[in-house]
Amino acid sequence: MIRVVIADDQALLRGSFKVLVDSEPDLAVVGEAATGVEAVAVTLRQKPDVVLMDVRMPEMDGIEATRQIRDVSRVLVVTMFDLDAYVYDALRAGASGFLLKDTPPADLLAAIRIVAGGEALLAPTVTRRLIEQFARSPVVPQVKGLDGVTERERDVLLLIARGLSNGEIALHLQVSLATVKTHITRLLAKLEARDRAQLVIAAYESGLVSAAL
């Protein structure tokens, strides 16, 4: 059973999400929060697998709340706002996924399962916006360890930053899926990244993405 906490300041939306999540046999809502402070408290108490986190909430925004619970639960940011700053800040804070509130219900449920399974998830429009933002701006390298990344691992990292799945990366590089997974495992270790979302940040902050576009 995947345990979920819903954090959103709109009671109607929380209720809608709860009905949707609880309708699935493998998902269960174990807590709700109307503020960022409540989101942190209920997450520390319940230790859910996934927190559906709004960005704009009273007392503490979703970005700071994510930063405080990222070592306890995986966070899937769900918001009405697809502004670049929110996406980047959410990922930097430790979010494993970012979706808009107009995402179809089936896609939202799939996203919860993906994030709970340890993968990162970004909506295609979000990935495109991030790439466009960093392509326009000079990036100062901030990530330690990129010098130790091999040329093929850099290729994989770049494709991850562009939003490709493991299968798509395998097809693009004409290698096996197992080889792609091995490269990703090594990247996670070398860059001290927790998941795929942090690899995306590493690609941007190292200048790899902007340099390649």
C-alpha positions in Angstrom: 0.0 0.0 0.0 1.3 3.4 -1.0 0.6 5.9 1.8 -0.1 9.5 0.7 -0.4 12.9 2.4 -2.2 15.7 0.7 -1.1 19.3 1.4 -3.2 22.1 -0.2 -4.8 25.1 1.3 -8.0 24.6 -0.7 -10.3 22.2 1.2 -12.3 21.3 -1.9 -9.2 20.3 -3.8 -7.9 18.3 -0.9 -11.2 16.5 -0.8 -11.2 15.8 -4.5 -7.6 14.4 -4.4 -8.5 12.3 -1.4 -11.5 10.7 -3.1 -9.4 10.0 -6.2 -6.5 8.5 -4.3 -8.6 6.4 -2.0 -10.5 5.0 -5.0 -7.3 3.0 -5.9 -6.7 -0.3 -4.1 -3.0 0.2 -3.8 -3.2 3.9 -2.5 -4.4 5.3 0.7 -4.5 8.9 2.1 -3.1 8.9 5.6 -3.2 12.6 6.3 -4.1 16.1 5.1 -2.6 19.6 5.6 -3.9 23.1 4.8 -0.6 24.9 5.5 3.1 24.3 5.0 3.6 23.9 8.8 0.8 21.3 8.9 2.3 19.5 6.0 5.7 19.2 7.8 4.0 18.1 11.0 1.7 15.4 9.5 4.5 14.1 7.3 6.9 13.7 10.3 4.1 12.0 12.2 2.8 9.6 9.4 5.9 9.2 7.4 4.0 8.6 4.1 5.6 7.3 0.9 4.5 10.4 -1.1 3.3 13.9 -0.2 1.2 15.8 -2.8 2.5 19.3 -2.1 1.0 22.6 -3.2 3.4 25.5 -3.7 1.4 28.5 -2.4 0.2 27.8 1.2 -0.2 29.9 4.3 2.4 30.0 7.2 5.1 28.2 5.1 5.1 27.7 1.3 5.4 24.2 -0.3 9.0 24.8 -1.3 10.2 25.2 2.3 8.0 22.4 3.5 9.5 20.1 0.9 13.0 21.1 2.0 12.1 20.1 5.6 10.6 16.7 4.8 12.7 15.5 1.8 14.6 13.0 3.9 11.3 11.6 5.3 9.0 11.2 2.3 9.1 11.7 -1.5 7.4 14.9 -2.6 5.3 15.4 -5.7 4.6 19.1 -6.2 1.2 19.7 -7.7 0.4 23.3 -8.5 -1.5 25.7 -10.8 1.6 27.6 -11.4 4.2 26.4 -14.0 6.6 29.3 -13.6 10.2 28.4 -14.1 11.2 29.6 -10.6 8.8 27.3 -8.9 10.0 24.3 -10.9 13.6 24.9 -10.2 13.1 25.8 -6.5 11.0 22.7 -6.0 13.6 20.4 -7.4 16.4 22.2 -5.5 14.4 21.7 -2.3 14.2 18.0 -3.0 11.0 17.3 -4.8 10.9 14.1 -6.9 8.2 15.3 -9.3 6.3 18.3 -10.5 2.9 18.3 -12.1 0.2 20.9 -12.8 -3.3 20.7 -11.2 -4.9 20.3 -14.6 -3.1 16.9 -15.0 -5.6 14.2 -15.9 -6.6 12.0 -12.9 -5.1 8.9 -14.4 -1.8 10.7 -14.9 -1.8 12.0 -11.3 -2.3 8.5 -10.0 0.4 7.1 -12.2 2.8 9.9 -11.0 2.2 9.0 -7.4 3.2 5.4 -8.1 6.2 6.4 -10.1 7.5 8.7 -7.4 6.8 6.2 -4.7 8.8 3.7 -6.7 11.9 5.9 -6.4 11.7 7.5 -9.8 11.5 11.2 -10.6 8.8 12.6 -12.7 8.5 15.9 -14.6 5.7 16.9 -16.9 7.0 17.4 -20.5 6.1 21.1 -20.5 8.1 21.5 -17.3 11.2 19.9 -18.7 11.0 22.1 -21.8 10.7 25.2 -19.7 13.7 24.3 -17.6 15.8 23.6 -20.7 14.7 26.9 -22.3 15.5 28.8 -19.1 19.0 27.4 -18.7 19.8 27.7 -22.4 19.2 31.4 -22.1 21.2 32.0 -18.9 24.9 31.5 -18.2 25.3 28.8 -15.6 28.1 28.7 -13.1 29.3 25.2 -12.3 28.2 24.2 -8.8 28.2 20.4 -8.8 31.1 18.6 -7.4 32.2 15.3 -9.1 31.2 16.0 -12.7 34.9 15.8 -13.7 34.8 12.1 -12.8 31.8 11.4 -15.0 32.7 9.5 -18.2 31.7 10.7 -21.7 29.0 8.1 -22.0 27.7 9.0 -18.5 27.5 12.6 -19.6 25.5 11.5 -22.6 23.0 9.7 -20.3 22.9 12.7 -17.9 22.1 15.0 -20.8 19.2 12.8 -22.0 17.9 12.5 -18.5 17.8 16.3 -18.3 15.9 16.4 -21.5 13.2 14.3 -20.0 13.9 10.9 -21.7 12.9 7.7 -20.0 15.4 4.8 -19.6 13.9 3.0 -22.6 14.2 6.1 -24.7 17.8 6.7 -23.6 18.6 3.1 -24.6 17.1 3.5 -28.0 18.9 6.9 -28.5 22.3 5.5 -27.5 21.7 2.1 -29.1 22.6 0.3 -25.8 20.6 -2.2 -23.6 18.3 -1.0 -20.9 20.5 -2.7 -18.3 23.4 -0.6 -19.5 21.4 2.6 -19.1 20.5 1.6 -15.6 24.1 0.9 -14.8 25.1 4.3 -16.0 22.4 6.0 -14.0 23.4 4.1 -10.8 27.0 5.3 -11.3 25.8 8.9 -11.9 23.8 8.8 -8.7 26.8 7.7 -6.8 29.3 10.0 -8.4 27.1 13.1 -8.1 25.8 12.1 -4.7 22.2 12.4 -6.0 19.3 10.8 -4.4 17.2 10.4 -7.5 16.6 11.3 -11.1 15.3 14.8 -10.2 18.6 15.6 -8.5 20.4 14.4 -11.7 18.4 16.9 -13.7 19.6 19.7 -11.4 23.2 18.5 -11.6 23.0 18.6 -15.4 21.7 22.2 -15.3 24.0 23.5 -12.6 27.1 22.0 -14.1 26.4 23.8 -17.4 26.0 20.5 -19.3 22.5 21.3 -20.6 23.1 24.8 -21.7 26.5 23.9 -23.2 24.8 21.3 -25.4 21.9 23.3 -26.7 
